[in-house]
Amino acid sequence: MPAHRLRRLVLAAALASGPAAALPPPAALPGFKVVEIAGDGSLPVFDNAVSAFDARLVADGAGAPAGTRRLSANPRSGADEAGPATVAQIVRAVASMKPVAGQGCLVFATSHGVRQAGLYLSLRNEVLTPGALDRALVQGCGGAPTAVIVSSCFSGSFARAPMTRANRVILTAARPDRTSFGCQAGRVYTVYDKCLLGALDHERGWMQAYASIRACVAAEERREDVTPSEPQAWFGAGEASVPWPSRPGG
């Protein structure tokens, strides 16, 4: 049976089994080393999403100032600690994560996407490829539990080899050949990022979050009458060891 069909069956079984078993309180979950990336500065939606994502991690105790690196393409993002979102800086930040025993790695990147290439970075007109991110993760995280969220058009390429390693969970906003939506002036978040943030507030695990995000995105796309983006995911064999940044009391 193809791997993608097997993962769908696993996800369906998990959803059909009823409410998830109670998880330990957030304080008992392993912490993350975190890299957050807003790759395009032409619209505020990307920095808005990173700010909201970061606020949830701080509230959850999943992130910590010493363990979080934020990168932005907008020098006026409002995050004084943000560095420039370039390929070199992203690779350096990810490669230096080095979680200690009991910690994991978490990367959240949101921007435009380039078909058959990767994540667009506007500062130097660059593209972060899945191969470059994979190499940085191998160097910075090794076999530690790792979660990667890539929100952009065509981002499904990040849920394919070489990124698909056993210790990783990967969520992406679209199929490799589909656009995602919401990169317009006047929006607070892209469609996918809005649904992702809602899942962080209400879900209790990666598979449940993936199902929730897909349903949320599909509903919004039906309202807007656009071609479905079909968010993608990869759940490695070690998925259960990847900590979930659940909200306190959530």
C-alpha positions as CSV (number, residue, x, y, z in Angstrom):
1,M,0.0,0.0,0.0
2,P,1.4,3.5,-0.9
3,A,2.7,5.4,2.1
4,H,0.4,8.3,1.6
5,R,-2.7,6.0,1.7
6,L,-1.4,4.3,4.8
7,R,-1.0,7.6,6.6
8,R,-4.6,8.6,5.6
9,L,-5.9,5.3,7.1
10,V,-3.9,6.0,10.3
11,L,-5.3,9.5,10.5
12,A,-8.9,8.3,9.8
13,A,-8.6,5.7,12.5
14,A,-7.3,8.2,15.0
15,L,-10.2,10.5,14.3
16,A,-12.8,7.8,14.4
17,S,-11.5,6.5,17.8
18,G,-13.2,9.4,19.6
19,P,-11.6,12.1,21.9
20,A,-7.8,11.8,22.3
21,A,-6.5,10.5,25.5
22,A,-5.6,13.1,28.1
23,L,-2.1,14.5,27.6
24,P,0.2,15.6,30.3
25,P,-0.1,19.2,31.3
26,P,1.9,21.6,29.1
27,A,4.6,22.0,31.7
28,A,5.4,18.3,31.5
29,L,5.8,18.4,27.7
30,P,9.4,18.6,26.3
31,G,10.4,22.1,25.2
32,F,11.3,23.2,21.8
33,K,14.1,25.1,20.2
34,V,12.2,27.4,17.8
35,V,12.9,29.2,14.6
36,E,10.1,31.5,13.2
37,I,10.3,32.9,9.7
38,A,8.3,35.7,8.0
39,G,9.8,35.5,4.5
40,D,8.2,38.4,2.7
41,G,7.9,42.0,3.9
42,S,5.5,43.4,1.3
43,L,2.4,42.5,3.3
44,P,1.9,42.4,7.1
45,V,0.1,39.0,7.0
46,F,3.4,37.0,7.4
47,D,4.7,38.9,10.4
48,N,1.3,39.0,11.9
49,A,1.2,35.2,11.8
50,V,4.7,34.8,13.3
51,S,3.8,37.2,16.1
52,A,0.6,35.3,16.9
53,F,2.4,32.0,16.7
54,D,5.2,33.2,19.0
55,A,2.7,34.6,21.5
56,R,1.0,31.1,21.7
57,L,4.4,29.4,22.3
58,V,5.3,31.8,25.0
59,A,1.9,31.4,26.7
60,D,2.3,27.6,26.5
61,G,5.8,27.5,27.8
62,A,6.9,25.6,24.6
63,G,9.2,28.4,23.6
64,A,11.6,30.6,25.6
65,P,13.5,33.7,24.8
66,A,16.8,31.8,24.9
67,G,15.5,29.1,22.7
68,T,13.6,31.1,20.0
69,R,15.1,32.8,16.9
70,R,12.8,35.0,14.9
71,L,13.6,36.1,11.3
72,S,11.7,38.6,9.2
73,A,11.9,40.3,5.8
74,N,10.4,43.5,7.3
75,P,12.8,45.6,9.4
76,R,9.7,47.4,10.7
77,S,8.0,44.2,11.8
78,G,7.7,45.4,15.4
79,A,9.9,42.5,16.7
80,D,13.1,44.2,17.8
81,E,14.9,40.9,18.2
82,A,14.1,39.7,14.6
83,G,17.0,39.1,12.3
84,P,16.9,39.2,8.5
85,A,15.1,36.4,6.8
86,T,17.7,35.3,4.3
87,V,18.7,31.8,3.3
88,A,22.1,32.2,5.1
89,Q,20.5,33.4,8.3
90,I,17.8,30.8,8.2
91,V,20.2,28.0,7.6
92,R,22.5,29.3,10.4
93,A,19.6,29.6,12.8
94,V,18.3,26.1,12.2
95,A,21.7,24.5,12.2
96,S,22.5,26.1,15.6
97,M,19.3,24.9,17.3
98,K,21.0,22.0,19.1
99,P,18.2,20.8,21.5
100,V,19.3,19.1,24.6
101,A,17.9,15.8,25.8
102,G,14.2,16.1,26.3
103,Q,13.8,19.0,23.8
104,G,12.7,19.1,20.2
105,C,13.0,21.4,17.2
106,L,10.1,23.6,15.8
107,V,10.3,25.6,12.6
108,F,7.4,27.8,11.4
109,A,7.9,29.6,8.1
110,T,5.3,31.7,6.3
111,S,5.7,33.6,3.0
112,H,5.0,33.3,-0.7
113,G,6.1,30.1,-2.5
114,V,7.8,29.4,-5.8
115,R,6.6,26.4,-7.8
116,Q,9.1,23.5,-7.8
117,A,11.6,25.6,-5.8
118,G,10.6,26.4,-2.3
119,L,9.9,29.3,0.1
120,Y,10.3,32.9,-1.3
121,L,12.5,35.3,0.7
122,S,12.0,38.9,-0.4
123,L,15.0,40.6,1.2
124,R,17.5,39.2,-1.3
125,N,15.1,37.7,-3.8
126,E,16.1,34.2,-2.7
127,V,14.4,30.8,-2.3
128,L,14.7,28.4,0.7
129,T,14.6,24.9,-0.8
130,P,13.5,21.8,0.9
131,G,17.0,20.4,0.5
132,A,18.6,23.3,2.2
133,L,16.2,23.2,5.1
134,D,16.7,19.4,5.4
135,R,20.4,19.8,5.6
136,A,20.2,22.5,8.3
137,L,17.7,20.4,10.3
138,V,20.1,17.4,10.2
139,Q,22.9,19.5,11.4
140,G,20.9,21.4,14.0
141,C,18.5,18.8,15.3
142,G,19.8,15.4,14.3
143,G,17.4,12.7,15.4
144,A,15.6,15.0,17.9
145,P,11.8,15.2,17.6
146,T,11.1,17.9,15.0
147,A,8.1,19.7,13.8
148,V,8.2,21.8,10.6
149,I,5.3,24.1,9.4
150,V,5.6,25.7,6.0
151,S,2.8,28.1,5.0
152,S,3.1,29.2,1.4
153,C,1.9,28.4,-2.1
154,F,3.3,25.1,-3.5
155,S,4.7,24.2,0.0
156,G,3.8,20.5,-0.4
157,S,7.3,20.1,-1.7
158,F,8.5,20.4,1.9
159,A,6.4,17.2,2.8
160,R,8.4,15.1,0.4
161,A,11.9,13.6,0.4
162,P,14.5,14.6,1.6
163,M,12.4,16.3,4.3
164,T,10.4,13.2,5.2
165,R,12.5,11.7,8.0
166,A,11.3,9.4,10.8
167,N,11.7,11.9,13.6
168,R,9.7,14.7,11.9
169,V,6.1,15.9,11.6
170,I,5.6,18.3,8.7
171,L,2.6,20.4,7.9
172,T,2.3,22.5,4.7
173,A,-0.3,24.9,3.4
174,A,-0.8,23.4,-0.1
175,R,0.0,20.7,-2.6
176,P,3.3,21.1,-4.5
177,D,1.3,22.2,-7.6
178,R,-1.4,24.3,-5.8
179,T,-1.5,27.8,-4.5
180,S,-2.7,28.8,-1.0
181,F,-4.7,31.9,-0.3
182,G,-5.0,35.0,1.8
183,C,-1.9,37.1,0.7
184,Q,-3.9,40.3,0.2
185,A,-3.9,43.7,1.8
186,G,-6.5,44.1,4.4
187,R,-6.2,40.6,5.8
188,V,-4.7,39.9,9.2
189,Y,-3.5,36.3,8.3
190,T,-3.4,34.1,5.3
191,V,-6.2,31.4,5.2
192,Y,-3.8,28.6,6.3
193,D,-2.2,30.6,9.0
194,K,-5.6,31.6,10.5
195,C,-6.6,27.9,10.5
196,L,-3.2,26.9,12.0
197,L,-3.5,29.4,14.9
198,G,-7.1,28.1,15.5
199,A,-5.7,24.5,15.7
200,L,-3.1,25.6,18.2
201,D,-5.8,26.9,20.4
202,H,-8.2,24.0,20.2
203,E,-6.4,20.7,19.2
204,R,-4.3,18.3,21.2
205,G,-2.0,16.6,18.8
206,W,-0.4,16.9,15.3
207,M,-2.8,14.5,13.5
208,Q,-5.9,16.2,15.0
209,A,-4.5,19.6,14.1
210,Y,-3.9,18.5,10.5
211,A,-7.5,17.3,10.1
212,S,-8.8,20.5,11.7
213,I,-6.6,22.7,9.5
214,R,-7.7,20.9,6.3
215,A,-11.4,21.2,7.2
216,C,-11.0,24.9,8.1
217,V,-9.1,25.7,4.9
218,A,-11.5,23.8,2.8
219,A,-14.5,25.7,4.3
220,E,-12.9,29.1,3.7
221,E,-12.0,28.1,0.1
222,R,-15.6,27.1,-0.6
223,R,-16.8,30.4,0.7
224,E,-14.3,32.2,-1.6
225,D,-14.9,29.9,-4.5
226,V,-11.3,29.2,-5.2
227,T,-9.4,26.0,-6.3
228,P,-8.7,23.9,-3.2
229,S,-5.1,24.2,-1.9
230,E,-5.2,20.7,-0.2
231,P,-2.8,21.2,2.7
232,Q,-0.3,18.3,3.0
233,A,1.4,16.6,5.9
234,W,4.1,14.0,6.8
235,F,4.0,12.0,10.0
236,G,7.2,10.1,10.6
237,A,7.4,6.8,12.5
238,G,8.4,8.8,15.5
239,E,5.4,11.2,15.3
240,A,4.3,10.3,18.8
241,S,7.5,11.6,20.3
242,V,7.2,15.1,18.7
243,P,5.8,17.4,21.4
244,W,2.6,19.3,20.8
245,P,2.5,23.0,21.8
246,S,-0.9,22.7,23.5
247,R,-2.5,25.8,25.1
248,P,-2.6,25.8,28.9
249,G,-5.9,24.3,29.9
250,G,-6.6,23.5,26.2
